[in-house]
Amino acid sequence: MMAGKVAASKFTGAFAKLNGSTDITATRADIVRSLLTVGYPSRKKAIRKVGLWRTRMLSAMAYGYLDRALRTTEYFRNLEQTEKVGVSFLLGQAFTHWFAQDRMDIQFLVHVAGLKTTTWGTSSAAVPPKNGASTPSPKSRPDFIGVKKAERHVFESKGRIRRPAKSAIAKALGQVSALRAINGTQPATRCATFFMLKASGAEGQVIDPEGDAAGVEVEFDEWEMITKAYAFFLDGENTDLPEAVGEGYVGREIDNGVFFAIDKKVLNAAAGQEPASASERQQRRDAIFEILDHRASFYRERRTEEVSPGPDGTLLIDRRPGGIRPRRKIA
């Protein structure tokens, strides 16, 4: 089954291979994992404020609003317009996360505004519009920072039910163009992403405008970023999974037949006492990336229609009734 198309444009250098229209190869399990991974400042705060049902809600959202081919369901199409906007916003973030991980091999996509260590530097120089971008407001901030071991990326995410107007595209291009540096490093790409949810399947558009030397810069502690990314597992109880495909992972059942888990080796490296010094934080961060790089093929081998492994060491298993087959208990 086809899940739709994503068109990428204006990427240069090593990322030019992304340009063109390709199939969206995400499964619904991928979208559930992305919904659980990206988008809100703190899982701990979310659970404390609204309860554990937040996780079940995100899982149910993908199941109720998207079919297995990532086409919108009749239920979604009958929602009131205002509710569609909120759902599209969250699912747009999930598709952006999928694109970053699947197409760009970016392990972490982080909402840095939720980090305690984040500081924004300003520039008196105006960012001139170019390549169709509109001038961003002085307080404009992009949605996400993408982090690989040696690369930094900027993402602005827009989830929609219709194609974006030229003015919406110009605004997003301006927002990603306004970021000059991330922890002292120029962004490798600046991705304005649009994902449209349709009855015929998802449709994506990703544009990487030319960067600029002017604009703001952001700094944040990358060890805090990692502990935030794994907060769901660091903050809760984890157990071995009743699934052969989950061997080497620990996690928990978040909904009937839906398991969210993390590689034991990654969790062990992320857990434990808070690093005491900047050098130790850097060493612990580098150790996480070494594990992820070393085990990348281990993760990919687990992928099926119902099993979504991430390059960040997370794993989502969806055995809900109505899927390919019922959940099989492992003796």
VOPAGU-2260 file (C-alpha; in pm, 1 decimal, decimal comma):
REM VOPAGU-2260
SITE   aa  ch    i         X         Y         Z
SITE  MET   A    0       0,0       0,0       0,0
SITE  MET   A    1     119,7     348,1     -84,6
SITE  ALA   A    2     147,4     606,1     191,2
SITE  GLY   A    3     186,1     905,9     -42,0
SITE  LYS   A    4     471,8    1118,5    -174,5
SITE  VAL   A    5     718,6    1370,0     -35,9
SITE  ALA   A    6     887,6    1628,2    -261,3
SITE  ALA   A    7    1219,7    1775,0    -145,6
SITE  SER   A    8    1386,9    2072,6    -309,9
SITE  LYS   A    9    1680,3    2316,0    -285,4
SITE  PHE   A   10    1902,8    2079,0     -87,1
SITE  THR   A   11    2270,1    2119,3    -176,9
SITE  GLY   A   12    2600,1    1939,9    -123,7
SITE  ALA   A   13    2581,0    1600,9      42,8
SITE  PHE   A   14    2204,4    1645,2      86,6
SITE  ALA   A   15    2129,2    1713,9    -282,1
SITE  LYS   A   16    2038,3    1345,3    -318,1
SITE  LEU   A   17    1719,9    1423,9    -122,9
SITE  ASN   A   18    1584,9    1644,5    -402,6
SITE  GLY   A   19    1293,2    1510,6    -604,5
SITE  SER   A   20     967,7    1329,6    -533,1
SITE  THR   A   21     982,8     994,7    -353,4
SITE  ASP   A   22     740,6     759,4    -184,1
SITE  ILE   A   23     660,4     809,8     181,1
SITE  THR   A   24     770,0     474,9     321,0
SITE  ALA   A   25     653,8     539,7     676,8
SITE  THR   A   26     421,9     290,0     842,9
SITE  ARG   A   27     155,4     378,3    1094,8
SITE  ALA   A   28     386,0     231,3    1362,2
SITE  ASP   A   29     652,5     482,7    1253,3
SITE  ILE   A   30     407,0     769,3    1295,1
SITE  VAL   A   31     302,4     648,8    1641,2
SITE  ARG   A   32     667,4     631,0    1749,4
SITE  SER   A   33     731,0     978,9    1612,5
SITE  LEU   A   34     423,4    1119,0    1788,7
SITE  LEU   A   35     555,7     978,4    2116,7
SITE  THR   A   36     907,2    1108,8    2054,8
SITE  VAL   A   37     871,5    1466,0    1934,2
SITE  GLY   A   38     677,0    1778,3    2006,6
SITE  TYR   A   39     615,8    1863,9    2369,6
SITE  PRO   A   40     860,7    2004,1    2623,1
SITE  SER   A   41     866,7    1730,8    2886,6
SITE  ARG   A   42     700,9    1391,7    2915,4
SITE  LYS   A   43     741,8    1412,0    3290,8
SITE  LYS   A   44     553,6    1743,2    3300,3
SITE  ALA   A   45     290,7    1611,9    3059,2
SITE  ILE   A   46     228,1    1307,5    3277,1
SITE  ARG   A   47     225,9    1515,4    3594,0
SITE  LYS   A   48     -20,9    1765,5    3447,1
SITE  VAL   A   49    -255,1    1550,2    3237,2
SITE  GLY   A   50    -179,4    1190,8    3334,2
SITE  LEU   A   51     -61,0     878,2    3156,6
SITE  TRP   A   52    -348,0     902,2    2910,0
SITE  ARG   A   53    -142,4    1157,9    2711,7
SITE  THR   A   54      63,5     870,7    2568,9
SITE  ARG   A   55    -243,4     659,2    2494,2
SITE  MET   A   56    -408,6     958,8    2328,9
SITE  LEU   A   57    -120,0    1008,0    2085,2
SITE  SER   A   58    -116,4     637,9    2000,8
SITE  ALA   A   59    -493,7     633,5    1950,1
SITE  MET   A   60    -474,2     947,1    1735,8
SITE  ALA   A   61    -265,8     777,8    1468,2
SITE  TYR   A   62    -484,5     466,5    1481,1
SITE  GLY   A   63    -813,1     658,1    1461,1
SITE  TYR   A   64    -720,6     925,5    1209,1
SITE  LEU   A   65    -489,6     735,5     971,3
SITE  ASP   A   66    -535,5     396,2     806,8
SITE  ARG   A   67    -247,7     157,2     746,6
SITE  ALA   A   68    -159,9     337,5     421,0
SITE  LEU   A   69    -155,1     672,9     610,4
SITE  ARG   A   70    -469,4     791,1     436,5
SITE  THR   A   71    -705,4     991,7     654,4
SITE  THR   A   72    -999,4     795,7     789,8
SITE  GLU   A   73   -1362,5     892,9     745,6
SITE  TYR   A   74   -1362,4     972,2    1117,2
SITE  PHE   A   75   -1091,1    1234,1    1064,2
SITE  ARG   A   76   -1266,0    1383,3     763,0
SITE  ASN   A   77   -1583,8    1431,9     968,4
SITE  LEU   A   78   -1408,3    1627,4    1245,0
SITE  GLU   A   79   -1484,8    1993,9    1296,0
SITE  GLN   A   80   -1234,9    2218,9    1117,9
SITE  THR   A   81   -1079,9    2348,1    1440,2
SITE  GLU   A   82   -1011,9    1994,1    1563,3
SITE  LYS   A   83    -860,6    1899,5    1228,8
SITE  VAL   A   84    -615,1    2188,3    1270,6
SITE  GLY   A   85    -490,4    2058,4    1607,0
SITE  VAL   A   86    -463,1    1699,1    1487,1
SITE  SER   A   87    -285,4    1806,6    1167,2
SITE  PHE   A   88     -36,4    2009,7    1371,4
SITE  LEU   A   89      65,3    1704,9    1578,2
SITE  LEU   A   90      72,0    1463,3    1285,7
SITE  GLY   A   91     273,3    1716,3    1082,7
SITE  GLN   A   92     537,4    1710,7    1356,3
SITE  ALA   A   93     537,8    1330,4    1346,3
SITE  PHE   A   94     589,8    1320,9     969,1
SITE  THR   A   95     868,4    1579,9    1002,7
SITE  HIS   A   96    1036,0    1359,6    1263,9
SITE  TRP   A   97    1000,8    1058,6    1034,4
SITE  PHE   A   98    1160,5    1250,0     744,3
SITE  ALA   A   99    1450,8    1367,4     961,6
SITE  GLN   A  100    1525,6    1016,9    1087,4
SITE  ASP   A  101    1447,7     810,3     778,5
SITE  ARG   A  102    1576,0    1034,3     498,2
SITE  MET   A  103    1846,2    1235,1     675,6
SITE  ASP   A  104    1972,6     987,3     938,8
SITE  ILE   A  105    1921,1    1247,2    1212,9
SITE  GLN   A  106    1885,2    1072,4    1546,6
SITE  PHE   A  107    1734,3    1354,8    1753,7
SITE  LEU   A  108    1476,8    1618,9    1668,2
SITE  VAL   A  109    1442,1    1845,2    1970,2
SITE  HIS   A  110    1205,1    2122,4    2072,0
SITE  VAL   A  111    1486,5    2324,1    2230,1
SITE  ALA   A  112    1252,1    2585,8    2374,5
SITE  GLY   A  113    1169,7    2322,1    2635,8
SITE  LEU   A  114    1530,7    2288,5    2757,3
SITE  LYS   A  115    1640,9    2473,0    3070,2
SITE  THR   A  116    1984,5    2546,0    2923,0
SITE  THR   A  117    1862,7    2704,6    2599,0
SITE  THR   A  118    1971,1    3062,4    2531,7
SITE  TRP   A  119    1901,9    3264,4    2218,9
SITE  GLY   A  120    2155,6    3516,7    2100,5
SITE  THR   A  121    2037,7    3809,5    1892,7
SITE  SER   A  122    2179,4    3993,1    1598,7
SITE  SER   A  123    2122,4    4355,2    1507,9
SITE  ALA   A  124    2153,7    4265,4    1141,5
SITE  ALA   A  125    1822,9    4212,3     965,6
SITE  VAL   A  126    1780,6    3886,3     776,0
SITE  PRO   A  127    1706,4    3983,5     417,7
SITE  PRO   A  128    1443,1    3774,9     242,5
SITE  LYS   A  129    1572,4    3551,7     -35,6
SITE  ASN   A  130    1463,9    3249,4    -234,0
SITE  GLY   A  131    1099,7    3324,3    -165,0
SITE  ALA   A  132    1140,2    3369,5     210,2
SITE  SER   A  133     967,0    3647,6     397,3
SITE  THR   A  134    1147,7    3847,5     664,6
SITE  PRO   A  135    1087,3    3675,7    1000,6
SITE  SER   A  136     983,0    3866,3    1309,2
SITE  PRO   A  137    1267,7    3941,3    1555,9
SITE  LYS   A  138    1125,7    3689,4    1802,6
SITE  SER   A  139    1070,1    3414,8    1545,3
SITE  ARG   A  140    1202,8    3073,4    1651,0
SITE  PRO   A  141    1203,8    2751,7    1447,4
SITE  ASP   A  142    1019,3    2446,0    1581,0
SITE  PHE   A  143    1301,1    2193,1    1607,3
SITE  ILE   A  144    1674,9    2142,3    1606,4
SITE  GLY   A  145    1799,9    1820,4    1450,4
SITE  VAL   A  146    2114,6    1670,8    1602,2
SITE  LYS   A  147    2350,4    1411,2    1457,9
SITE  LYS   A  148    2692,4    1347,5    1603,6
SITE  ALA   A  149    2866,9    1609,4    1387,1
SITE  GLU   A  150    2574,1    1792,9    1224,1
SITE  ARG   A  151    2305,8    2037,8    1328,0
SITE  HIS   A  152    1984,7    2104,4    1137,4
SITE  VAL   A  153    1687,9    2340,8    1166,1
SITE  PHE   A  154    1325,7    2238,0    1109,0
SITE  GLU   A  155    1000,3    2428,2    1087,7
SITE  SER   A  156     705,8    2187,0    1083,6
SITE  LYS   A  157     362,7    2252,9     935,6
SITE  GLY   A  158      85,5    1992,9     935,5
SITE  ARG   A  159    -211,7    2075,7     713,7
SITE  ILE   A  160    -510,9    1938,5     528,3
SITE  ARG   A  161    -456,8    2160,1     221,1
SITE  ARG   A  162    -157,1    2269,9      18,5
SITE  PRO   A  163      18,9    2568,0     180,0
SITE  ALA   A  164     -26,0    2913,9      34,1
SITE  LYS   A  165     281,1    3095,3     -97,8
SITE  SER   A  166     268,7    3325,1     204,4
SITE  ALA   A  167     280,9    3025,3     444,4
SITE  ILE   A  168     579,1    2880,1     259,4
SITE  ALA   A  169     755,9    3218,0     264,0
SITE  LYS   A  170     700,2    3250,4     638,6
SITE  ALA   A  171     840,0    2903,0     711,4
SITE  LEU   A  172    1142,1    2965,9     489,0
SITE  GLY   A  173    1204,5    3288,6     676,4
SITE  GLN   A  174    1181,9    3114,1    1014,3
SITE  VAL   A  175    1442,4    2849,7     931,4
SITE  SER   A  176    1666,2    3100,7     752,9
SITE  ALA   A  177    1680,2    3323,1    1061,1
SITE  LEU   A  178    1895,2    3081,0    1263,6
SITE  ARG   A  179    2263,5    3155,6    1209,1
SITE  ALA   A  180    2432,3    2903,5    1439,8
SITE  ILE   A  181    2353,8    2610,2    1671,5
SITE  ASN   A  182    2604,7    2568,7    1953,7
SITE  GLY   A  183    2850,9    2759,5    1740,0
SITE  THR   A  184    2796,3    2545,7    1429,5
SITE  GLN   A  185    2628,8    2663,2    1110,5
SITE  PRO   A  186    2323,6    2447,5    1029,2
SITE  ALA   A  187    2389,1    2183,1     765,0
SITE  THR   A  188    2031,6    2221,9     640,0
SITE  ARG   A  189    1732,9    2443,2     711,5
SITE  CYS   A  190    1416,4    2245,4     646,6
SITE  ALA   A  191    1076,0    2403,5     600,3
SITE  THR   A  192     846,9    2100,2     607,0
SITE  PHE   A  193     481,3    2075,1     510,4
SITE  PHE   A  194     280,5    1755,2     537,5
SITE  MET   A  195     -74,8    1746,5     409,9
SITE  LEU   A  196    -315,7    1482,4     540,4
SITE  LYS   A  197    -545,7    1357,4     266,4
SITE  ALA   A  198    -794,1    1081,6     192,4
SITE  SER   A  199    -564,1     971,6     -90,5
SITE  GLY   A  200    -256,4     956,7     134,3
SITE  ALA   A  201      -8,5    1191,6     298,2
SITE  GLU   A  202     168,1    1450,4      84,3
SITE  GLY   A  203     491,0    1617,1     191,3
SITE  GLN   A  204     695,8    1914,4      80,7
SITE  VAL   A  205    1041,2    1986,6     226,7
SITE  ILE   A  206    1245,4    2290,2     121,5
SITE  ASP   A  207    1601,5    2378,1     226,4
SITE  PRO   A  208    1661,6    2746,6     150,3
SITE  GLU   A  209    2006,8    2897,5     122,1
SITE  GLY   A  210    2152,7    2988,2     461,9
SITE  ASP   A  211    2251,2    3334,1     577,3
SITE  ALA   A  212    2533,0    3471,5     789,6
SITE  ALA   A  213    2294,7    3705,7     969,4
SITE  GLY   A  214    2029,7    3613,5    1222,2
SITE  VAL   A  215    2005,9    3466,3    1569,4
SITE  GLU   A  216    2200,3    3181,7    1727,4
SITE  VAL   A  217    2097,4    2922,9    1984,7
SITE  GLU   A  218    2296,9    2737,9    2245,3
SITE  PHE   A  219    2187,8    2449,7    2466,1
SITE  ASP   A  220    2340,6    2162,9    2659,3
SITE  GLU   A  221    2335,9    1852,9    2441,4
SITE  TRP   A  222    2343,6    1617,0    2737,6
SITE  GLU   A  223    2022,0    1775,8    2863,6
SITE  MET   A  224    1886,1    1727,6    2511,0
SITE  ILE   A  225    1961,3    1355,0    2526,2
SITE  THR   A  226    1806,5    1305,2    2869,3
SITE  LYS   A  227    1498,4    1493,5    2750,3
SITE  ALA   A  228    1477,2    1275,2    2439,8
SITE  TYR   A  229    1479,5     961,0    2656,6
SITE  ALA   A  230    1271,7    1104,5    2942,0
SITE  PHE   A  231     983,7     860,4    2883,7
SITE  PHE   A  232    1213,8     573,6    2979,9
SITE  LEU   A  233    1431,7     755,1    3232,4
SITE  ASP   A  234    1125,7     871,4    3428,3
SITE  GLY   A  235     928,2     544,7    3435,1
SITE  GLU   A  236     943,0     173,5    3506,1
SITE  ASN   A  237    1071,1     -44,5    3221,3
SITE  THR   A  238    1049,6    -420,5    3173,0
SITE  ASP   A  239    1148,5    -676,0    2911,6
SITE  LEU   A  240     897,6    -703,4    2626,3
SITE  PRO   A  241     681,0   -1013,7    2565,6
SITE  GLU   A  242     795,6   -1005,9    2202,6
SITE  ALA   A  243    1085,3   -1182,4    2033,8
SITE  VAL   A  244    1144,4    -874,6    1814,9
SITE  GLY   A  245    1194,9    -672,3    2132,7
SITE  GLU   A  246    1491,6    -874,4    2255,3
SITE  GLY   A  247    1758,0    -632,9    2377,9
SITE  TYR   A  248    1497,9    -364,4    2452,9
SITE  VAL   A  249    1305,1    -263,7    2763,5
SITE  GLY   A  250     991,5     -54,5    2786,0
SITE  ARG   A  251     623,3     -88,4    2855,3
SITE  GLU   A  252     281,6    -137,1    2703,3
SITE  ILE   A  253     128,6     206,0    2642,6
SITE  ASP   A  254    -200,6      85,3    2495,9
SITE  ASN   A  255    -358,6    -253,0    2431,1
SITE  GLY   A  256    -109,8    -430,2    2206,4
SITE  VAL   A  257     117,5    -124,2    2166,7
SITE  PHE   A  258     466,8    -132,2    2320,2
SITE  PHE   A  259     718,9     152,3    2337,2
SITE  ALA   A  260    1075,3      54,1    2419,9
SITE  ILE   A  261    1442,2     153,2    2415,8
SITE  ASP   A  262    1765,7     -32,3    2353,5
SITE  LYS   A  263    1899,8    -147,6    2692,0
SITE  LYS   A  264    2251,4     -36,9    2601,2
SITE  VAL   A  265    2132,4     315,7    2519,9
SITE  LEU   A  266    1921,9     338,9    2835,2
SITE  ASN   A  267    2212,1     222,7    3052,2
SITE  ALA   A  268    2435,6     488,3    2896,2
SITE  ALA   A  269    2174,6     762,2    2945,8
SITE  ALA   A  270    2074,9     665,0    3299,9
SITE  GLY   A  271    2270,5     705,3    3619,6
SITE  GLN   A  272    2420,6     997,6    3800,1
SITE  GLU   A  273    2415,8    1340,9    3639,9
SITE  PRO   A  274    2758,5    1424,7    3489,3
SITE  ALA   A  275    2948,7    1660,1    3718,4
SITE  SER   A  276    3149,0    1855,6    3459,5
SITE  ALA   A  277    3119,5    1984,0    3104,6
SITE  SER   A  278    3385,3    1739,3    2985,9
SITE  GLU   A  279    3199,7    1446,6    3141,4
SITE  ARG   A  280    2874,7    1560,9    2981,1
SITE  GLN   A  281    3050,7    1569,2    2646,0
SITE  GLN   A  282    3195,7    1219,6    2701,4
SITE  ARG   A  283    2856,5    1078,4    2797,7
SITE  ARG   A  284    2696,2    1243,3    2493,9
SITE  ASP   A  285    2964,3    1102,5    2262,5
SITE  ALA   A  286    2916,4     756,5    2414,5
SITE  ILE   A  287    2546,0     764,0    2322,9
SITE  PHE   A  288    2623,0     852,8    1962,2
SITE  GLU   A  289    2887,6     578,0    1944,3
SITE  ILE   A  290    2630,8     320,9    2055,1
SITE  LEU   A  291    2372,2     448,6    1807,3
SITE  ASP   A  292    2620,7     442,7    1518,6
SITE  HIS   A  293    2748,3      97,9    1610,3
SITE  ARG   A  294    2399,9     -53,1    1642,7
SITE  ALA   A  295    2234,0     115,0    1342,3
SITE  SER   A  296    2208,3    -208,6    1142,1
SITE  PHE   A  297    2079,9    -391,8    1453,1
SITE  TYR   A  298    1792,7    -142,8    1461,6
SITE  ARG   A  299    1711,6    -156,6    1090,2
SITE  GLU   A  300    1687,7    -536,5    1090,7
SITE  ARG   A  301    1385,5    -520,8    1321,8
SITE  ARG   A  302    1169,1    -316,5    1088,4
SITE  THR   A  303     834,5    -461,1     973,4
SITE  GLU   A  304     490,0    -316,5     905,7
SITE  GLU   A  305     411,7    -345,0    1277,1
SITE  VAL   A  306     756,4    -279,4    1423,9
SITE  SER   A  307     917,9      64,6    1401,8
SITE  PRO   A  308    1282,1      89,8    1512,8
SITE  GLY   A  309    1437,8     435,8    1534,6
SITE  PRO   A  310    1801,8     537,3    1481,7
SITE  ASP   A  311    1778,8     685,9    1833,8
SITE  GLY   A  312    1747,6     335,3    1984,0
SITE  THR   A  313    1371,6     347,5    2042,0
SITE  LEU   A  314    1125,4      81,5    1924,3
SITE  LEU   A  315     747,7      86,1    1873,6
SITE  ILE   A  316     554,4    -239,6    1833,5
SITE  ASP   A  317     188,6    -213,8    1729,2
SITE  ARG   A  318      -8,1    -539,8    1757,5
SITE  ARG   A  319    -351,0    -384,1    1794,4
SITE  PRO   A  320    -647,8    -587,8    1671,4
SITE  GLY   A  321    -726,5    -488,3    1318,1
SITE  GLY   A  322    -360,2    -488,5    1223,8
SITE  ILE   A  323    -185,5    -757,9    1023,5
SITE  ARG   A  324    -224,1   -1021,6    1289,3
SITE  PRO   A  325    -304,4   -1043,6    1661,2
SITE  ARG   A  326     -31,3   -1008,9    1915,9
SITE  ARG   A  327     155,5   -1333,9    1966,9
SITE  LYS   A  328     253,3   -1414,3    2322,2
SITE  ILE   A  329     610,2   -1536,2    2367,2
SITE  ALA   A  330     653,1   -1818,8    2614,3
